[in-house]
Amino acid sequence: MSGRGFTVPPGRAGRLWLTRRLQVARRGADLLDRKLRILQAELGRFREASALTAAEWDRCCADAERWLLRASMLGGQRAVRLAAASQPATVTIPYTVTIGVRHPASPDCAIPAPLTWDGPALTRTRQAHVAALQAAVRHAAAAEALRVIEAEALATRYRLRAIEDRWIPRLEQALAEVTLALEEQELADAARLRLAVRPRRPPDRG
């Protein structure tokens, strides 16, 4: 028996084959359902983290822009350039696993020392920009983690639907057909056996 994406062995072996695969499919659906429920519960936490880090990034950016304008007005563009670091910042993003899904965790941002410190306005400007950079890195990690968890939840939902809506019904239908065919064969075999063992009447000699 074929045409459903699988070929069923004939006879009782086919019924056993289908029964085992139906059990596996149902266990798989149960595991996927539990995973999906956990992922959906975790999504709330990841969405909240992404929203909080986005708000923090917006606030830090606004603060950095205010201090940059103030420092530029007080010391000019040259003083601002001299207050910049000699090397770029280094970002390290560790990864962790949630429900079997690997995603970014709390990142670390190393800021090198500036070329010179010249006045409290530049110092405060630098601090504001460091805070903005760190907030941006935290939000990037949180947003990526949310994206990964959302993608896994969607993929899990698709796999669960495929098993529940396609594979399990196909296996159940095939099992019902095989069982019916075996029962009909057994009835036919029993009828033939009764005919074979029925005593024959002697011929009527008139």
TORKOL-4160 file (C-alpha; in steps of 0.2 Angstrom, whole numbers, padded with zeros to 4 digits, m for minus):
206
<pt num="1" X="0000" Y="0000" Z="0000"/>
<pt num="2" X="0008" Y="0017" Z="m0005"/>
<pt num="3" X="0003" Y="0034" Z="m0012"/>
<pt num="4" X="0003" Y="0042" Z="0006"/>
<pt num="5" X="0021" Y="0046" Z="0007"/>
<pt num="6" X="0025" Y="0029" Z="0014"/>
<pt num="7" X="0024" Y="0010" Z="0008"/>
<pt num="8" X="0016" Y="m0002" Z="0020"/>
<pt num="9" X="0022" Y="m0020" Z="0021"/>
<pt num="10" X="0008" Y="m0033" Z="0017"/>
<pt num="11" X="m0002" Y="m0042" Z="0029"/>
<pt num="12" X="0000" Y="m0042" Z="0048"/>
<pt num="13" X="0017" Y="m0035" Z="0047"/>
<pt num="14" X="0009" Y="m0020" Z="0039"/>
<pt num="15" X="m0003" Y="m0018" Z="0053"/>
<pt num="16" X="0012" Y="m0019" Z="0066"/>
<pt num="17" X="0022" Y="m0007" Z="0055"/>
<pt num="18" X="0008" Y="0006" Z="0055"/>
<pt num="19" X="0004" Y="0004" Z="0074"/>
<pt num="20" X="0022" Y="0007" Z="0079"/>
<pt num="21" X="0024" Y="0023" Z="0067"/>
<pt num="22" X="0007" Y="0029" Z="0073"/>
<pt num="23" X="0013" Y="0028" Z="0091"/>
<pt num="24" X="0029" Y="0037" Z="0086"/>
<pt num="25" X="0020" Y="0051" Z="0078"/>
<pt num="26" X="0008" Y="0053" Z="0092"/>
<pt num="27" X="0023" Y="0054" Z="0104"/>
<pt num="28" X="0032" Y="0066" Z="0093"/>
<pt num="29" X="0016" Y="0077" Z="0092"/>
<pt num="30" X="0015" Y="0077" Z="0111"/>
<pt num="31" X="0033" Y="0083" Z="0113"/>
<pt num="32" X="0031" Y="0096" Z="0100"/>
<pt num="33" X="0016" Y="0103" Z="0108"/>
<pt num="34" X="0025" Y="0104" Z="0125"/>
<pt num="35" X="0039" Y="0112" Z="0117"/>
<pt num="36" X="0028" Y="0125" Z="0108"/>
<pt num="37" X="0019" Y="0129" Z="0125"/>
<pt num="38" X="0036" Y="0132" Z="0133"/>
<pt num="39" X="0042" Y="0143" Z="0119"/>
<pt num="40" X="0026" Y="0153" Z="0119"/>
<pt num="41" X="0028" Y="0156" Z="0138"/>
<pt num="42" X="0047" Y="0161" Z="0135"/>
<pt num="43" X="0042" Y="0173" Z="0121"/>
<pt num="44" X="0034" Y="0185" Z="0133"/>
<pt num="45" X="0050" Y="0186" Z="0143"/>
<pt num="46" X="0060" Y="0189" Z="0127"/>
<pt num="47" X="0048" Y="0202" Z="0120"/>
<pt num="48" X="0049" Y="0211" Z="0136"/>
<pt num="49" X="0068" Y="0211" Z="0136"/>
<pt num="50" X="0068" Y="0218" Z="0118"/>
<pt num="51" X="0056" Y="0232" Z="0122"/>
<pt num="52" X="0065" Y="0237" Z="0138"/>
<pt num="53" X="0082" Y="0237" Z="0129"/>
<pt num="54" X="0075" Y="0247" Z="0115"/>
<pt num="55" X="0068" Y="0260" Z="0126"/>
<pt num="56" X="0085" Y="0261" Z="0136"/>
<pt num="57" X="0094" Y="0263" Z="0119"/>
<pt num="58" X="0082" Y="0277" Z="0114"/>
<pt num="59" X="0085" Y="0286" Z="0130"/>
<pt num="60" X="0104" Y="0284" Z="0130"/>
<pt num="61" X="0105" Y="0290" Z="0112"/>
<pt num="62" X="0095" Y="0306" Z="0116"/>
<pt num="63" X="0106" Y="0309" Z="0131"/>
<pt num="64" X="0122" Y="0306" Z="0121"/>
<pt num="65" X="0116" Y="0318" Z="0107"/>
<pt num="66" X="0112" Y="0332" Z="0120"/>
<pt num="67" X="0130" Y="0330" Z="0128"/>
<pt num="68" X="0138" Y="0330" Z="0111"/>
<pt num="69" X="0130" Y="0346" Z="0106"/>
<pt num="70" X="0135" Y="0354" Z="0123"/>
<pt num="71" X="0153" Y="0348" Z="0121"/>
<pt num="72" X="0154" Y="0354" Z="0103"/>
<pt num="73" X="0148" Y="0371" Z="0108"/>
<pt num="74" X="0160" Y="0372" Z="0122"/>
<pt num="75" X="0176" Y="0365" Z="0115"/>
<pt num="76" X="0173" Y="0363" Z="0096"/>
<pt num="77" X="0174" Y="0348" Z="0085"/>
<pt num="78" X="0193" Y="0346" Z="0088"/>
<pt num="79" X="0191" Y="0344" Z="0106"/>
<pt num="80" X="0178" Y="0331" Z="0103"/>
<pt num="81" X="0189" Y="0321" Z="0091"/>
<pt num="82" X="0203" Y="0321" Z="0104"/>
<pt num="83" X="0192" Y="0314" Z="0117"/>
<pt num="84" X="0188" Y="0299" Z="0106"/>
<pt num="85" X="0196" Y="0283" Z="0109"/>
<pt num="86" X="0211" Y="0277" Z="0099"/>
<pt num="87" X="0204" Y="0260" Z="0095"/>
<pt num="88" X="0186" Y="0254" Z="0092"/>
<pt num="89" X="0176" Y="0246" Z="0105"/>
<pt num="90" X="0176" Y="0227" Z="0106"/>
<pt num="91" X="0159" Y="0218" Z="0108"/>
<pt num="92" X="0159" Y="0200" Z="0115"/>
<pt num="93" X="0142" Y="0191" Z="0114"/>
<pt num="94" X="0141" Y="0175" Z="0123"/>
<pt num="95" X="0127" Y="0162" Z="0118"/>
<pt num="96" X="0115" Y="0152" Z="0129"/>
<pt num="97" X="0102" Y="0139" Z="0125"/>
<pt num="98" X="0083" Y="0140" Z="0129"/>
<pt num="99" X="0073" Y="0124" Z="0125"/>
<pt num="100" X="0086" Y="0118" Z="0114"/>
<pt num="101" X="0087" Y="0135" Z="0104"/>
<pt num="102" X="0104" Y="0144" Z="0104"/>
<pt num="103" X="0103" Y="0162" Z="0105"/>
<pt num="104" X="0113" Y="0178" Z="0111"/>
<pt num="105" X="0114" Y="0181" Z="0130"/>
<pt num="106" X="0121" Y="0196" Z="0140"/>
<pt num="107" X="0134" Y="0204" Z="0129"/>
<pt num="108" X="0150" Y="0213" Z="0135"/>
<pt num="109" X="0157" Y="0229" Z="0127"/>
<pt num="110" X="0175" Y="0234" Z="0131"/>
<pt num="111" X="0178" Y="0253" Z="0128"/>
<pt num="112" X="0196" Y="0258" Z="0126"/>
<pt num="113" X="0203" Y="0274" Z="0134"/>
<pt num="114" X="0201" Y="0290" Z="0126"/>
<pt num="115" X="0216" Y="0300" Z="0118"/>
<pt num="116" X="0214" Y="0314" Z="0131"/>
<pt num="117" X="0202" Y="0320" Z="0144"/>
<pt num="118" X="0198" Y="0338" Z="0143"/>
<pt num="119" X="0185" Y="0345" Z="0154"/>
<pt num="120" X="0169" Y="0339" Z="0162"/>
<pt num="121" X="0158" Y="0342" Z="0147"/>
<pt num="122" X="0169" Y="0330" Z="0136"/>
<pt num="123" X="0170" Y="0317" Z="0150"/>
<pt num="124" X="0151" Y="0317" Z="0152"/>
<pt num="125" X="0149" Y="0316" Z="0133"/>
<pt num="126" X="0160" Y="0301" Z="0133"/>
<pt num="127" X="0151" Y="0293" Z="0147"/>
<pt num="128" X="0134" Y="0296" Z="0138"/>
<pt num="129" X="0141" Y="0289" Z="0122"/>
<pt num="130" X="0148" Y="0274" Z="0131"/>
<pt num="131" X="0131" Y="0271" Z="0139"/>
<pt num="132" X="0122" Y="0273" Z="0122"/>
<pt num="133" X="0134" Y="0260" Z="0114"/>
<pt num="134" X="0132" Y="0248" Z="0128"/>
<pt num="135" X="0113" Y="0250" Z="0127"/>
<pt num="136" X="0114" Y="0247" Z="0108"/>
<pt num="137" X="0123" Y="0231" Z="0110"/>
<pt num="138" X="0111" Y="0225" Z="0123"/>
<pt num="139" X="0096" Y="0228" Z="0112"/>
<pt num="140" X="0104" Y="0220" Z="0097"/>
<pt num="141" X="0107" Y="0204" Z="0107"/>
<pt num="142" X="0090" Y="0205" Z="0115"/>
<pt num="143" X="0082" Y="0208" Z="0098"/>
<pt num="144" X="0091" Y="0194" Z="0090"/>
<pt num="145" X="0087" Y="0182" Z="0104"/>
<pt num="146" X="0068" Y="0186" Z="0101"/>
<pt num="147" X="0070" Y="0183" Z="0083"/>
<pt num="148" X="0078" Y="0166" Z="0085"/>
<pt num="149" X="0065" Y="0161" Z="0098"/>
<pt num="150" X="0050" Y="0167" Z="0087"/>
<pt num="151" X="0057" Y="0158" Z="0072"/>
<pt num="152" X="0059" Y="0142" Z="0082"/>
<pt num="153" X="0041" Y="0143" Z="0089"/>
<pt num="154" X="0035" Y="0146" Z="0071"/>
<pt num="155" X="0045" Y="0131" Z="0065"/>
<pt num="156" X="0038" Y="0120" Z="0079"/>
<pt num="157" X="0020" Y="0125" Z="0076"/>
<pt num="158" X="0022" Y="0120" Z="0057"/>
<pt num="159" X="0030" Y="0103" Z="0062"/>
<pt num="160" X="0016" Y="0100" Z="0074"/>
<pt num="161" X="0003" Y="0104" Z="0062"/>
<pt num="162" X="0011" Y="0093" Z="0049"/>
<pt num="163" X="0011" Y="0078" Z="0061"/>
<pt num="164" X="m0007" Y="0081" Z="0068"/>
<pt num="165" X="m0015" Y="0087" Z="0051"/>
<pt num="166" X="m0006" Y="0075" Z="0039"/>
<pt num="167" X="0004" Y="0061" Z="0046"/>
<pt num="168" X="m0007" Y="0055" Z="0060"/>
<pt num="169" X="m0023" Y="0055" Z="0049"/>
<pt num="170" X="m0014" Y="0046" Z="0035"/>
<pt num="171" X="m0007" Y="0033" Z="0047"/>
<pt num="172" X="m0024" Y="0031" Z="0055"/>
<pt num="173" X="m0033" Y="0029" Z="0038"/>
<pt num="174" X="m0020" Y="0016" Z="0032"/>
<pt num="175" X="m0021" Y="0006" Z="0048"/>
<pt num="176" X="m0040" Y="0006" Z="0047"/>
<pt num="177" X="m0039" Y="0000" Z="0029"/>
<pt num="178" X="m0026" Y="m0014" Z="0034"/>
<pt num="179" X="m0036" Y="m0019" Z="0049"/>
<pt num="180" X="m0052" Y="m0021" Z="0039"/>
<pt num="181" X="m0043" Y="m0030" Z="0025"/>
<pt num="182" X="m0036" Y="m0043" Z="0038"/>
<pt num="183" X="m0052" Y="m0045" Z="0046"/>
<pt num="184" X="m0061" Y="m0049" Z="0029"/>
<pt num="185" X="m0047" Y="m0061" Z="0025"/>
<pt num="186" X="m0049" Y="m0069" Z="0042"/>
<pt num="187" X="m0068" Y="m0071" Z="0039"/>
<pt num="188" X="m0065" Y="m0078" Z="0022"/>
<pt num="189" X="m0052" Y="m0090" Z="0029"/>
<pt num="190" X="m0063" Y="m0096" Z="0042"/>
<pt num="191" X="m0077" Y="m0099" Z="0030"/>
<pt num="192" X="m0066" Y="m0109" Z="0019"/>
<pt num="193" X="m0060" Y="m0119" Z="0034"/>
<pt num="194" X="m0078" Y="m0123" Z="0039"/>
<pt num="195" X="m0082" Y="m0129" Z="0022"/>
<pt num="196" X="m0067" Y="m0140" Z="0021"/>
<pt num="197" X="m0071" Y="m0149" Z="0038"/>
<pt num="198" X="m0090" Y="m0150" Z="0035"/>
<pt num="199" X="m0094" Y="m0169" Z="0033"/>
<pt num="200" X="m0100" Y="m0173" Z="0016"/>
<pt num="201" X="m0117" Y="m0182" Z="0013"/>
<pt num="202" X="m0116" Y="m0198" Z="0005"/>
<pt num="203" X="m0124" Y="m0198" Z="m0012"/>
<pt num="204" X="m0142" Y="m0202" Z="m0014"/>
<pt num="205" X="m0144" Y="m0219" Z="m0023"/>
<pt num="206" X="m0163" Y="m0218" Z="m0025"/>
